[in-house]
C-alpha cells in the first residue's frame, strides 16, 4: 500500500507501522543487502545505510522525514522556519553577511547547505557558551554539595 502524498511528501499509512518496526529491528543487526528483481544483491553503502536507519527510526516514532538535496534553494520564509526565526530576523542575518544568499529577481534565495552550516555553527556556539557558564558556576561554588551524576565528570 502506498502512503498518502502531501505535496511531495509521502505520509506513512498506519497499516505499515509494524513493517517499519520490523525494518528498524533488522537495520540494528548490521548493514543490509538489497535484493533486486532478478535476485541480484548489492550491499548498501555506509552513507545510505545510516540515512535509512535514521529515516526508519523517525518514521517508527511517527515523526516526519524530508529528504532535500543540499543544493536546494530555499525562500527566506522556509529558511526562517527551519531556523526557528522570524523572516525579518533572517533578512537581517542575510544582509549582515552571516548567511550567504542570492537574489533571484527581487527575491532572496538561500542554499539549504548554508542554512544548515549556520545552524550547526550557532548550535556549537550555544553549547560552548553554556559549558562556559556551567564551568564558571562550578568554580564559583554554585554546585557546592551537589554530586556529579554517575558517568559524568567535572570537566
N, C-alpha and C positions, 0 to 999 in steps of 0.2 A: 504494500500500500504506500503510495507516495504521500509526502507531507503536504500540507496546505501552503500555498505561496502567499507571502505578504510582500509586495514589491518584488525584489529579487531574493527574498528571504524564505527559506523552507522552514516551516514550523513542524516539529515532531508530533505526529498524532499519538494519543495516549496508548493506542494498541501496540506501539513499538517500544514502549518503556522497558519491557522485560528483555527484548533483544538488545537494547542499548546497555542494560546492566550486564548481560552475558558478554557482550563485546568488551566492555570495560574490564571484566574479570579476566578474559583471555589476553587483553593487552598487558595486564600486570605480569603475565607469565614470561614475557620476552618479546623480542622483535618478531612480528608475524610475517608470513609469506602470502602474497596474493596468488590466487589460482585463477587462471583465465579460462575462457570457454572451451579451449582445446587442451585443458589440463596443463598449460604452461605455467611455470612457477617463477615468481620474482620476489626476492627479499625486499622489504620496504627499506629505503634509505633511512638513516637515523633521524634526519630532519623531518621527514614525512611521518615517521613513527611517533615522534614527540608531539607533532601537531595533532595527529589522530588521537593520541592519548588525552590531550587537553580538550579537544572537541567532545570526545565521548564523556569525559568527566563532567564538563559543563552541561551537556545535554542530559546526563543522568540526574544532575542536580536541578533540572528544569530551567537552566539559565540559557539566555540567547547567545548564539555564536554567529559572528560575522567574519568572513574571510574577505579581506580587501587588499588589492595589490598595493605594494609600498609606493609605487609611483602614482597612486590615486591622488587627484587633486580634490580638495575639499572647499566648500564655500566657507565663508567666515562664520556663518551660523553653525554649521556642522562642526567646525574646528572648536568653536567656543563651547558647544555642547559636550564634545569629547573631553575637553579640559575642565569642564565644570565652571566656566567663566561666563560672564555676560558678553554679548557681542561687542559692546563699546569698549570693555576692558581688553578684549582680544585685539581690537583695532589699535588701541594704544600700544600694546606689545608689538604689533606688526610695524607700526610707524616708528617705534623706538629701535627697531632692528633686532629685537630679542628673538623673533621668529621670522625666517625668510618668507617672502611671498612674491607672487607675480600678479600683474594686472592683466586682466582679460577684458578689453574694452574699459568700462567703468568699474568693473568688479574685481575685487581681490580674490585670489585663489591661493590656498596653502597646501603644500605637499604633505600627505599623511606622514611620511618619514620624518619631516621637520617637526610636525606636531608631537610625534612620539619621542623624538630626541629631546625636545623641550620638556616634555612631561617627565622623562627619565632624569634629566638634569635637575629639574625642580624637586622631584621626589628625593634625589640624593642630597640636595642642599637642605631639605627639610629634616632628613634623618640625621645629617651631620649637626645641624643646629640643635635638635632635640637631644642628641648624645652629649653635646657640649653643655647644655642646660642641666642635664641629669648629672654629669660629672661635677659641675660647679656646685650643685645642690648637695651632692655626696661629700665633697670636700668641705663645704660649709657646715656639715654636721646635720643636715636636714633629715638624713636617714639614720641617725644615731639610734641604736637599739632595734633597728629593723634588720631582720635576717635577709640575706641574699637567697632568692629562690633556688631550690635544688637544681643543679645543672647549670646555674649561672655563675657569674664572676663579678668582681667589682671593676673590671676593666673592659 
